[in-house]
Structure formats: C-alpha cells, structure tokens
Amino acid sequence: MTRLVRSAISRATTALLDADLQLAESVISRDEEVNATFAEIEASIFDLMARQQPVAVDLRMVITALRMGTDLERMGDLAVHVAKVARLRHPESAIPAEVRSTIVEMGQIAENLVTKTGSCIASRDVDSALELEQDDDAMDRLHRRLFRNILSKDWEHGVEPAIDITLIGRYYERYADHAVRVAADVVYLVTGARPS
C-alpha cells in the first residue's frame, strides 16, 4: 500500500503542476487498487480475529495493521483530491508561479515520508519511525508558507486560485500527518507504547 500511495501522490503532483488531465484521471481511477488492497487487508484481519482470537502481541499486530491500512487508504484518497483539483482546472494549471516551488517541495516531502514509512513498516525500525515527526515539520512549514503567499498584498490571482491552493496545501499536510500516524503505529507495534 505504501508503494501505491507513493505513486499516487507523485503522479498527482505532476498532474497538478503540468495540468496533465490524463495523468490526473489515472490517479483517480487507480485509487480503486488502493481501496481493494485495504479491503483485502481488512477482510483478512476480521477473518483472523474470528478464527484465531489473537491476544497480547498478536492482537496488537492485527489491530495495528488495521490502523495502518486505514491511514494508507486515506493517503490514497488525499492524492485523488490533489488530482481532482488538477482535473477541475484543466487545461490551465491550478498552481500560480509564485507557489509552484512550494508545491514541488510538498510533493517531494510527501513522497519521502511515505517511502520512509514503508521502510519503517518493513524493518520495524523504531528510531526511523520516530524521525518522521521531525520530517513532517518541513511539510508544516511549507503549508504555512502557502498561507503567507495567499494572504500577501502581492497576491493577484483572486479567490478561486486561493481556495485551490488552500485545499491543496491541506491535502499535502494531511497526507504527511497520516504517514506520521503509520510510523507511530510501528513504534506501538514494536514497543507496546505510543510515542509521546
């Protein structure tokens, strides 16, 4: 799922920046693959709980996997939201030149976060998982930068682009937050305690 949602946010960012309708449509249509993967995970977990009645560490693993799947599925939905803005504004780009570099950075950080999240899940690396909180701080700074741009006296693009940028910034920021939650679940899975 991490690979699927990484690909989705990467393609959605490109579609947004390049006003690429075909790419935006592919992000939207391929979200069904993320949803189907989560549905398989969810069904397996419910089946396992009904048949095996896991306890202690096994139960923690099952519940954590369900939580991770939920967050990853939501990350896929957020990539779809970005692609839908690209589709809505086609053939124009929804991104004015002043904020283009910020959106590029947000896309890169989102990709890096989900890549690191996938590595944390595979390796159960608590230290790396704990680092994601600091990695997310960069996304939060970029999110605030978007607001400064929109609220600047120099903003000349009007209300509609301001709303687009506000929504897009929120989608990237929430995407990153979900990656951090998945990493926190890795910490819980390994240690039995939530990071503080």
MDAnalysis code that builds the backbone (N, CA, C; Angstrom):
import MDAnalysis as mda
import numpy as np

u = mda.Universe.empty(588, n_residues=196, atom_resindex=np.repeat(np.arange(196), 3), trajectory=True)
u.add_TopologyAttr("name", ["N", "CA", "C"] * 196)
u.add_TopologyAttr("resid", np.arange(1, 197))
u.add_TopologyAttr("resname", ["MET", "THR", "ARG", "LEU", "VAL", "ARG", "SER", "ALA", "ILE", "SER", "ARG", "ALA", "THR", "THR", "ALA", "LEU", "LEU", "ASP", "ALA", "ASP", "LEU", "GLN", "LEU", "ALA", "GLU", "SER", "VAL", "ILE", "SER", "ARG", "ASP", "GLU", "GLU", "VAL", "ASN", "ALA", "THR", "PHE", "ALA", "GLU", "ILE", "GLU", "ALA", "SER", "ILE", "PHE", "ASP", "LEU", "MET", "ALA", "ARG", "GLN", "GLN", "PRO", "VAL", "ALA", "VAL", "ASP", "LEU", "ARG", "MET", "VAL", "ILE", "THR", "ALA", "LEU", "ARG", "MET", "GLY", "THR", "ASP", "LEU", "GLU", "ARG", "MET", "GLY", "ASP", "LEU", "ALA", "VAL", "HIS", "VAL", "ALA", "LYS", "VAL", "ALA", "ARG", "LEU", "ARG", "HIS", "PRO", "GLU", "SER", "ALA", "ILE", "PRO", "ALA", "GLU", "VAL", "ARG", "SER", "THR", "ILE", "VAL", "GLU", "MET", "GLY", "GLN", "ILE", "ALA", "GLU", "ASN", "LEU", "VAL", "THR", "LYS", "THR", "GLY", "SER", "CYS", "ILE", "ALA", "SER", "ARG", "ASP", "VAL", "ASP", "SER", "ALA", "LEU", "GLU", "LEU", "GLU", "GLN", "ASP", "ASP", "ASP", "ALA", "MET", "ASP", "ARG", "LEU", "HIS", "ARG", "ARG", "LEU", "PHE", "ARG", "ASN", "ILE", "LEU", "SER", "LYS", "ASP", "TRP", "GLU", "HIS", "GLY", "VAL", "GLU", "PRO", "ALA", "ILE", "ASP", "ILE", "THR", "LEU", "ILE", "GLY", "ARG", "TYR", "TYR", "GLU", "ARG", "TYR", "ALA", "ASP", "HIS", "ALA", "VAL", "ARG", "VAL", "ALA", "ALA", "ASP", "VAL", "VAL", "TYR", "LEU", "VAL", "THR", "GLY", "ALA", "ARG", "PRO", "SER"])
u.atoms.positions = np.array([
    [0.826, -1.201, 0.000],
    [0.000, 0.000, 0.000],
    [0.867, 1.262, 0.000],
    [2.000, 1.223, 0.712],
    [2.847, 2.419, 0.714],
    [3.358, 2.725, -0.689],
    [3.690, 1.695, -1.451],
    [4.145, 1.924, -2.830],
    [3.023, 2.510, -3.677],
    [1.816, 2.016, -3.502],
    [0.675, 2.530, -4.271],
    [0.395, 3.996, -3.952],
    [0.396, 4.350, -2.667],
    [0.066, 5.731, -2.318],
    [1.234, 6.673, -2.612],
    [2.446, 6.146, -2.626],
    [3.583, 6.975, -3.047],
    [3.458, 7.309, -4.533],
    [3.153, 6.307, -5.331],
    [2.966, 6.525, -6.759],
    [1.814, 7.497, -7.008],
    [0.752, 7.354, -6.231],
    [-0.424, 8.214, -6.413],
    [-0.083, 9.678, -6.137],
    [0.631, 9.964, -5.047],
    [0.929, 11.366, -4.738],
    [1.951, 11.918, -5.720],
    [2.856, 11.091, -6.181],
    [3.842, 11.527, -7.170],
    [3.153, 11.918, -8.475],
    [2.273, 11.058, -8.954],
    [1.565, 11.314, -10.208],
    [0.584, 12.475, -10.060],
    [-0.057, 12.584, -8.897],
    [-0.996, 13.684, -8.664],
    [-0.264, 15.022, -8.661],
    [0.919, 15.053, -8.069],
    [1.710, 16.285, -8.051],
    [2.101, 16.693, -9.466],
    [2.544, 15.733, -10.250],
    [2.917, 16.014, -11.636],
    [1.703, 16.490, -12.430],
    [0.576, 15.826, -12.249],
    [-0.652, 16.231, -12.949],
    [-1.038, 17.658, -12.580],
    [-0.893, 17.989, -11.316],
    [-1.239, 19.317, -10.830],
    [-0.313, 20.378, -11.426],
    [0.980, 20.115, -11.399],
    [1.959, 21.098, -11.871],
    [1.947, 21.254, -13.388],
    [1.702, 20.140, -14.099],
    [1.753, 20.157, -15.562],
    [0.385, 20.288, -16.224],
    [-0.666, 20.404, -15.425],
    [-2.041, 20.434, -15.945],
    [-2.271, 19.242, -16.881],
    [-1.872, 18.075, -16.410],
    [-1.942, 16.843, -17.206],
    [-3.224, 16.091, -16.849],
    [-4.236, 16.255, -17.691],
    [-5.542, 15.659, -17.433],
    [-5.481, 14.135, -17.429],
    [-4.762, 13.563, -18.367],
    [-4.679, 12.105, -18.469],
    [-4.049, 11.507, -17.209],
    [-3.004, 12.149, -16.727],
    [-2.341, 11.664, -15.518],
    [-3.259, 11.818, -14.305],
    [-3.969, 12.940, -14.220],
    [-4.920, 13.144, -13.119],
    [-5.991, 12.057, -13.125],
    [-6.518, 11.753, -14.315],
    [-7.538, 10.712, -14.428],
    [-6.986, 9.344, -14.000],
    [-5.717, 9.083, -14.316],
    [-5.135, 7.788, -13.937],
    [-4.998, 7.668, -12.419],
    [-4.673, 8.779, -11.748],
    [-4.593, 8.762, -10.283],
    [-5.969, 8.445, -9.709],
    [-6.974, 9.107, -10.249],
    [-8.341, 8.930, -9.748],
    [-8.823, 7.500, -9.979],
    [-8.598, 6.973, -11.174],
    [-9.094, 5.624, -11.477],
    [-8.304, 4.536, -10.748],
    [-7.015, 4.761, -10.528],
    [-6.199, 3.730, -9.869],
    [-6.376, 3.706, -8.354],
    [-7.125, 4.667, -7.811],
    [-7.374, 4.642, -6.369],
    [-8.149, 3.391, -5.978],
    [-8.882, 2.841, -6.923],
    [-9.628, 1.605, -6.646],
    [-8.671, 0.483, -6.232],
    [-7.456, 0.495, -6.769],
    [-6.454, -0.513, -6.408],
    [-6.065, -0.378, -4.929],
    [-5.897, 0.862, -4.461],
    [-5.589, 1.101, -3.044],
    [-6.756, 0.635, -2.187],
    [-7.965, 1.003, -2.595],
    [-9.156, 0.618, -1.834],
    [-9.325, -0.900, -1.781],
    [-9.066, -1.557, -2.898],
    [-9.193, -3.020, -2.943],
    [-8.144, -3.693, -2.062],
    [-6.942, -3.149, -2.064],
    [-5.884, -3.706, -1.211],
    [-6.273, -3.564, 0.252],
    [-6.788, -2.395, 0.624],
    [-7.223, -2.211, 2.003],
    [-8.385, -3.144, 2.346],
    [-9.309, -3.326, 1.432],
    [-10.448, -4.231, 1.675],
    [-9.963, -5.658, 1.915],
    [-8.941, -6.084, 1.168],
    [-8.363, -7.420, 1.376],
    [-7.731, -7.532, 2.755],
    [-6.991, -6.507, 3.142],
    [-6.348, -6.498, 4.461],
    [-7.406, -6.559, 5.553],
    [-8.411, -5.712, 5.408],
    [-9.479, -5.652, 6.396],
    [-10.204, -6.995, 6.518],
    [-10.527, -7.608, 5.393],
    [-11.215, -8.910, 5.414],
    [-10.339, -9.974, 6.063],
    [-9.049, -9.960, 5.746],
    [-8.119, -10.932, 6.353],
    [-8.045, -10.751, 7.858],
    [-8.022, -9.503, 8.291],
    [-7.946, -9.218, 9.732],
    [-9.210, -9.685, 10.436],
    [-10.366, -9.374, 9.867],
    [-11.609, -9.801, 10.502],
    [-11.721, -11.322, 10.552],
    [-11.294, -11.968, 9.478],
    [-11.294, -13.424, 9.443],
    [-10.350, -13.995, 10.506],
    [-9.168, -13.428, 10.587],
    [-8.183, -13.877, 11.569],
    [-8.700, -13.693, 12.993],
    [-9.335, -12.550, 13.242],
    [-9.862, -12.309, 14.590],
    [-10.978, -13.282, 14.933],
    [-11.808, -13.601, 13.972],
    [-12.918, -14.525, 14.219],
    [-12.430, -15.952, 14.421],
    [-11.447, -16.364, 13.644],
    [-10.984, -17.752, 13.692],
    [-9.916, -18.011, 14.750],
    [-9.009, -17.068, 14.926],
    [-7.857, -17.301, 15.788],
    [-7.963, -16.644, 17.162],
    [-8.805, -15.621, 17.277],
    [-8.960, -14.868, 18.518],
    [-7.598, -14.492, 19.109],
    [-6.828, -13.679, 18.374],
    [-5.482, -13.331, 18.838],
    [-5.514, -12.535, 20.143],
    [-4.468, -12.702, 20.939],
    [-4.325, -11.972, 22.197],
    [-2.908, -11.412, 22.285],
    [-2.713, -10.527, 23.233],
    [-1.414, -9.937, 23.545],
    [-0.734, -9.363, 22.306],
    [0.485, -9.792, 22.032],
    [1.285, -9.242, 20.928],
    [0.604, -9.488, 19.584],
    [-0.006, -10.652, 19.407],
    [-0.680, -10.945, 18.144],
    [-1.860, -9.999, 17.910],
    [-2.605, -9.725, 18.957],
    [-3.730, -8.803, 18.832],
    [-3.227, -7.395, 18.513],
    [-2.146, -7.002, 19.168],
    [-1.556, -5.686, 18.891],
    [-1.144, -5.590, 17.427],
    [-0.585, -6.656, 16.887],
    [-0.162, -6.651, 15.489],
    [-1.365, -6.517, 14.556],
    [-2.414, -7.246, 14.840],
    [-3.608, -7.230, 13.995],
    [-4.271, -5.849, 14.018],
    [-4.446, -5.308, 15.203],
    [-5.090, -4.003, 15.338],
    [-4.227, -2.914, 14.695],
    [-2.926, -3.004, 14.883],
    [-2.016, -2.018, 14.294],
    [-2.053, -2.093, 12.770],
    [-2.091, -3.281, 12.218],
    [-2.169, -3.442, 10.761],
    [-3.447, -2.807, 10.221],
    [-4.544, -2.965, 10.939],
    [-5.809, -2.356, 10.522],
    [-5.717, -0.834, 10.543],
    [-5.122, -0.296, 11.598],
    [-4.953, 1.163, 11.694],
    [-4.055, 1.691, 10.579],
    [-2.961, 0.985, 10.324],
    [-2.043, 1.403, 9.255],
    [-2.748, 1.394, 7.908],
    [-3.488, 0.337, 7.659],
    [-4.218, 0.234, 6.393],
    [-5.204, 1.371, 6.212],
    [-5.875, 1.729, 7.288],
    [-6.831, 2.834, 7.238],
    [-6.134, 4.141, 6.876],
    [-4.995, 4.414, 7.516],
    [-4.264, 5.644, 7.218],
    [-3.721, 5.643, 5.795],
    [-3.213, 4.518, 5.352],
    [-2.679, 4.444, 3.991],
    [-3.793, 4.610, 2.950],
    [-4.941, 4.041, 3.228],
    [-6.075, 4.204, 2.308],
    [-6.464, 5.671, 2.229],
    [-6.437, 6.354, 3.365],
    [-6.770, 7.777, 3.388],
    [-5.727, 8.591, 2.618],
    [-4.467, 8.191, 2.689],
    [-3.420, 8.876, 1.930],
    [-3.700, 8.771, 0.424],
    [-4.176, 7.614, 0.002],
    [-4.562, 7.452, -1.393],
    [-5.691, 8.394, -1.770],
    [-6.659, 8.549, -0.858],
    [-7.771, 9.471, -1.113],
    [-7.283, 10.915, -1.238],
    [-6.315, 11.287, -0.421],
    [-5.785, 12.649, -0.479],
    [-5.055, 12.907, -1.792],
    [-4.353, 11.895, -2.301],
    [-3.714, 12.030, -3.619],
    [-4.786, 12.219, -4.693],
    [-5.889, 11.521, -4.560],
    [-7.009, 11.684, -5.502],
    [-7.559, 13.106, -5.443],
    [-7.665, 13.664, -4.249],
    [-8.153, 15.040, -4.125],
    [-7.243, 16.014, -4.872],
    [-5.928, 15.812, -4.764],
    [-4.981, 16.663, -5.493],
    [-5.221, 16.512, -6.995],
    [-5.369, 15.272, -7.453],
    [-5.604, 15.021, -8.883],
    [-6.919, 15.646, -9.350],
    [-7.926, 15.658, -8.494],
    [-9.216, 16.246, -8.871],
    [-9.125, 17.753, -9.046],
    [-8.260, 18.405, -8.273],
    [-8.057, 19.841, -8.481],
    [-7.404, 20.066, -9.842],
    [-6.426, 19.217, -10.176],
    [-5.783, 19.319, -11.494],
    [-6.817, 19.133, -12.601],
    [-7.698, 18.162, -12.425],
    [-8.742, 17.891, -13.422],
    [-9.728, 19.062, -13.532],
    [-10.088, 19.611, -12.401],
    [-11.050, 20.709, -12.369],
    [-10.544, 21.937, -13.119],
    [-9.256, 22.218, -13.012],
    [-8.700, 23.437, -13.605],
    [-8.137, 23.227, -15.011],
    [-8.135, 21.994, -15.475],
    [-7.610, 21.710, -16.814],
    [-8.391, 22.509, -17.854],
    [-7.815, 23.097, -18.850],
    [-6.438, 22.938, -19.336],
    [-5.429, 23.867, -18.672],
    [-5.893, 24.713, -17.751],
    [-4.977, 25.599, -17.024],
    [-4.362, 24.841, -15.854],
    [-3.265, 25.361, -15.362],
    [-2.672, 24.818, -14.137],
    [-3.334, 25.501, -12.952],
    [-3.603, 24.753, -11.912],
    [-4.195, 25.311, -10.701],
    [-3.141, 26.025, -9.854],
    [-1.883, 25.922, -10.263],
    [-0.787, 26.427, -9.443],
    [-0.167, 27.679, -10.058],
    [-0.381, 28.847, -9.444],
    [0.291, 30.060, -9.907],
    [1.806, 29.951, -9.713],
    [2.550, 30.691, -10.510],
    [4.019, 30.615, -10.495],
    [4.613, 30.873, -9.115],
    [4.022, 31.772, -8.344],
    [4.579, 32.131, -7.035],
    [4.645, 30.976, -6.046],
    [3.726, 30.028, -6.185],
    [3.684, 28.923, -5.213],
    [4.135, 27.591, -5.823],
    [4.526, 27.624, -7.066],
    [4.926, 26.400, -7.762],
    [6.053, 25.651, -7.030],
    [7.096, 26.365, -6.636],
    [8.226, 25.705, -5.968],
    [7.806, 25.105, -4.625],
    [6.876, 25.757, -3.945],
    [6.380, 25.225, -2.665],
    [5.630, 23.916, -2.890],
    [4.803, 23.866, -3.920],
    [4.055, 22.639, -4.228],
    [5.016, 21.526, -4.646],
    [6.033, 21.863, -5.416],
    [7.040, 20.866, -5.794],
    [7.671, 20.269, -4.537],
    [8.059, 21.142, -3.595],
    [8.675, 20.676, -2.343],
    [7.705, 19.821, -1.537],
    [6.450, 20.241, -1.470],
    [5.459, 19.470, -0.709],
    [5.302, 18.070, -1.303],
    [5.281, 17.999, -2.630],
    [5.187, 16.700, -3.282],
    [6.391, 15.821, -2.974],
    [7.580, 16.414, -2.990],
    [8.793, 15.651, -2.693],
    [8.805, 15.160, -1.252],
    [8.405, 16.034, -0.335],
    [8.372, 15.633, 1.074],
    [7.347, 14.527, 1.284],
    [6.183, 14.655, 0.650],
    [5.157, 13.610, 0.773],
    [5.705, 12.265, 0.295],
    [6.382, 12.265, -0.841],
    [6.965, 11.027, -1.359],
    [8.020, 10.467, -0.415],
    [8.874, 11.339, 0.106],
    [9.917, 10.883, 1.030],
    [9.327, 10.314, 2.311],
    [8.286, 10.972, 2.825],
    [7.657, 10.493, 4.055],
    [7.060, 9.099, 3.877],
    [6.345, 8.890, 2.787],
    [5.706, 7.588, 2.607],
    [6.749, 6.512, 2.293],
    [7.832, 6.883, 1.613],
    [8.909, 5.927, 1.369],
    [9.537, 5.503, 2.690],
    [9.808, 6.496, 3.537],
    [10.393, 6.189, 4.852],
    [9.415, 5.382, 5.706],
    [8.143, 5.701, 5.593],
    [7.118, 4.956, 6.333],
    [7.123, 3.486, 5.909],
    [7.190, 3.247, 4.614],
    [7.247, 1.870, 4.114],
    [8.456, 1.132, 4.644],
    [9.588, 1.807, 4.692],
    [10.805, 1.195, 5.233],
    [10.649, 0.881, 6.717],
    [10.008, 1.795, 7.441],
    [9.784, 1.570, 8.882],
    [8.900, 0.351, 9.119],
    [7.876, 0.216, 8.297],
    [6.979, -0.931, 8.434],
    [7.745, -2.222, 8.168],
    [8.507, -2.239, 7.084],
    [9.227, -3.455, 6.692],
    [10.305, -3.837, 7.701],
    [11.012, -2.838, 8.236],
    [12.146, -3.131, 9.127],
    [11.779, -3.062, 10.604],
    [10.625, -2.477, 10.901],
    [10.198, -2.240, 12.283],
    [11.245, -1.416, 13.037],
    [11.770, -0.429, 12.338],
    [12.817, 0.441, 12.863],
    [12.185, 1.588, 13.653],
    [12.248, 1.492, 14.969],
    [11.619, 2.478, 15.846],
    [12.293, 3.842, 15.709],
    [13.617, 3.875, 15.668],
    [14.325, 5.156, 15.566],
    [13.932, 5.904, 14.301],
    [13.884, 5.200, 13.202],
    [13.494, 5.814, 11.929],
    [12.038, 6.271, 11.985],
    [11.194, 5.470, 12.605],
    [9.778, 5.838, 12.734],
    [9.627, 7.117, 13.555],
    [10.412, 7.249, 14.602],
    [10.330, 8.444, 15.443],
    [10.819, 9.693, 14.705],
    [11.709, 9.533, 13.737],
    [12.227, 10.659, 12.959],
    [11.147, 11.275, 12.064],
    [10.130, 10.514, 11.724],
    [9.120, 11.030, 10.809],
    [8.406, 12.258, 11.358],
    [8.300, 12.348, 12.663],
    [7.660, 13.527, 13.271],
    [8.433, 14.792, 12.900],
    [9.769, 14.731, 12.972],
    [10.575, 15.892, 12.585],
    [10.506, 16.121, 11.073],
    [10.474, 15.037, 10.304],
    [10.366, 15.169, 8.848],
    [9.061, 15.880, 8.473],
    [8.025, 15.628, 9.236],
    [6.724, 16.253, 8.987],
    [6.756, 17.751, 9.259],
    [7.660, 18.198, 10.117],
    [7.752, 19.633, 10.417],
    [8.026, 20.448, 9.155],
    [8.801, 19.891, 8.232],
    [9.085, 20.589, 6.968],
    [7.802, 20.792, 6.172],
    [6.929, 19.798, 6.164],
    [5.648, 19.933, 5.465],
    [4.796, 21.017, 6.126],
    [4.793, 21.040, 7.441],
    [4.016, 22.056, 8.155],
    [4.519, 23.464, 7.828],
    [5.842, 23.637, 7.719],
    [6.408, 24.946, 7.367],
    [5.966, 25.366, 5.959],
    [5.983, 24.424, 5.039],
    [5.551, 24.733, 3.671],
    [4.066, 25.086, 3.625],
    [3.289, 24.395, 4.425],
    [1.850, 24.675, 4.499],
    [1.628, 26.114, 4.965],
    [2.374, 26.531, 5.971],
    [2.268, 27.912, 6.462],
    [2.745, 28.908, 5.395],
    [3.778, 28.524, 4.636],
    [4.281, 29.407, 3.572],
    [3.197, 29.659, 2.523],
    [2.427, 28.630, 2.200],
    [1.335, 28.823, 1.234],
    [0.364, 29.884, 1.717],
    [0.017, 29.834, 2.999],
    [-0.904, 30.828, 3.545],
    [-0.319, 32.228, 3.478],
    [0.983, 32.345, 3.765],
    [1.614, 33.670, 3.670],
    [1.530, 34.202, 2.238],
    [1.733, 33.320, 1.263],
    [1.641, 33.733, -0.143],
    [0.229, 34.199, -0.493],
    [-0.748, 33.429, -0.081],
    [-2.143, 33.747, -0.416],
    [-2.590, 35.040, 0.263],
    [-2.140, 35.256, 1.486],
    [-2.565, 36.432, 2.248],
    [-1.719, 37.668, 1.968],
    [-0.697, 37.514, 1.159],
    [0.187, 38.627, 0.814],
    [-0.569, 39.686, 0.009],
    [-0.164, 40.929, 0.167],
    [-0.750, 42.020, -0.617],
    [-0.420, 41.872, -2.098],
    [0.625, 41.093, -2.394],
    [1.043, 40.877, -3.777],
    [0.207, 39.805, -4.500],
    [-0.661, 39.087, -3.764],
    [-1.461, 38.021, -4.381],
    [-2.430, 38.653, -5.372],
    [-2.306, 38.281, -6.621],
    [-3.110, 38.914, -7.663],
    [-3.993, 37.930, -8.418],
    [-4.137, 36.726, -7.899],
    [-4.835, 35.671, -8.637],
    [-6.302, 35.516, -8.249],
    [-6.742, 36.229, -7.246],
    [-8.144, 36.175, -6.876],
    [-8.487, 35.053, -5.902],
    [-9.776, 34.903, -5.695],
    [-10.290, 33.995, -4.665],
    [-10.203, 32.527, -5.085],
    [-10.605, 32.208, -6.305],
    [-10.659, 30.807, -6.724],
    [-9.291, 30.115, -6.636],
    [-8.223, 30.694, -7.177],
    [-6.912, 30.066, -7.009],
    [-6.475, 30.004, -5.540],
    [-6.862, 31.006, -4.758],
    [-6.517, 30.990, -3.330],
    [-7.177, 29.799, -2.637],
    [-8.423, 29.538, -3.001],
    [-9.123, 28.386, -2.419],
    [-8.462, 27.085, -2.876],
    [-8.140, 26.990, -4.157],
    [-7.449, 25.793, -4.664],
    [-6.158, 25.536, -3.889],
    [-5.362, 26.590, -3.731],
    [-4.079, 26.452, -3.052],
    [-4.287, 26.075, -1.588],
    [-5.282, 26.660, -0.949],
    [-5.591, 26.327, 0.446],
    [-5.934, 24.844, 0.572],
    [-6.792, 24.354, -0.316],
    [-7.176, 22.943, -0.275],
    [-5.993, 22.027, -0.578],
    [-5.236, 22.357, -1.607],
    [-4.092, 21.538, -1.988],
    [-3.089, 21.460, -0.835],
    [-2.813, 22.607, -0.223],
    [-1.895, 22.617, 0.921],
    [-2.388, 21.714, 2.036],
    [-3.687, 21.772, 2.279],
    [-4.274, 20.922, 3.328],
    [-4.154, 19.440, 2.959],
    [-4.345, 19.095, 1.703],
    [-4.244, 17.695, 1.293],
    [-2.829, 17.157, 1.532],
    [-1.823, 17.935, 1.152],
    [-0.439, 17.500, 1.379],
    [-0.122, 17.416, 2.869],
    [-0.590, 18.388, 3.614],
    [-0.316, 18.402, 5.053],
    [-0.960, 17.200, 5.736],
    [-2.189, 16.872, 5.367],
    [-2.867, 15.702, 5.960],
    [-2.212, 14.396, 5.509],
    [-1.784, 14.348, 4.258],
    [-1.064, 13.179, 3.740],
    [0.138, 12.892, 4.646],
    [0.903, 13.942, 4.939],
    [2.077, 13.790, 5.799],
    [1.680, 13.355, 7.206],
    [0.600, 13.926, 7.728],
    [0.140, 13.547, 9.064],
    [-0.219, 12.065, 9.136],
    [-0.839, 11.559, 8.094],
    [-1.176, 10.126, 8.082],
    [0.087, 9.269, 8.036],
    [1.096, 9.704, 7.309],
    [2.375, 8.964, 7.287],
    [2.977, 8.914, 8.685],
    [2.906, 10.022, 9.407],
    [3.427, 10.075, 10.777],
    [2.627, 9.138, 11.686],
    [1.312, 9.076, 11.479],
    [0.493, 8.157, 12.293],
    [0.862, 6.706, 12.042],
    [1.133, 6.366, 10.787],
    [1.548, 4.994, 10.471],
    [2.868, 4.697, 11.173],
    [3.791, 5.646, 11.137],
    [5.075, 5.460, 11.813],
    [4.880, 5.298, 13.323],
    [3.956, 6.054, 13.892],
    [3.653, 5.917, 15.324],
    [3.094, 4.530, 15.615],
    [2.334, 3.988, 14.679],
    [1.823, 2.622, 14.840],
    [2.953, 1.602, 14.812],
    [3.986, 1.858, 14.017],
    [5.153, 0.971, 14.009],
    [5.812, 0.981, 15.388],
    [5.950, 2.158, 15.965],
    [6.531, 2.266, 17.311],
    [5.690, 1.478, 18.304],
    [4.377, 1.639, 18.230],
    [3.479, 0.909, 19.129],
    [3.587, -0.596, 18.918],
    [3.648, -1.006, 17.669],
    [3.755, -2.427, 17.356],
    [5.001, -3.036, 17.979],
    [6.116, -2.336, 17.880],
    [7.391, -2.873, 18.367],
    [7.527, -2.752, 19.873],
    [7.120, -1.602, 20.430],
    [7.382, -1.337, 21.848],
    [6.194, -1.557, 22.763],
    [4.989, -1.521, 22.206],
    [3.792, -1.625, 23.026],
    [3.381, -0.293, 23.640],
    [4.111, 0.776, 23.293],
    [3.799, 2.111, 23.830],
    [3.709, 3.101, 22.668],
    [2.830, 4.060, 22.828],
    [2.694, 5.111, 21.814],
    [3.793, 6.143, 22.029],
    [4.362, 6.686, 20.940],
    [5.366, 7.738, 21.111],
    [4.729, 8.973, 21.720],
    [5.515, 9.681, 22.536],
    [4.946, 10.866, 23.188],
    [5.242, 12.126, 22.415],
])
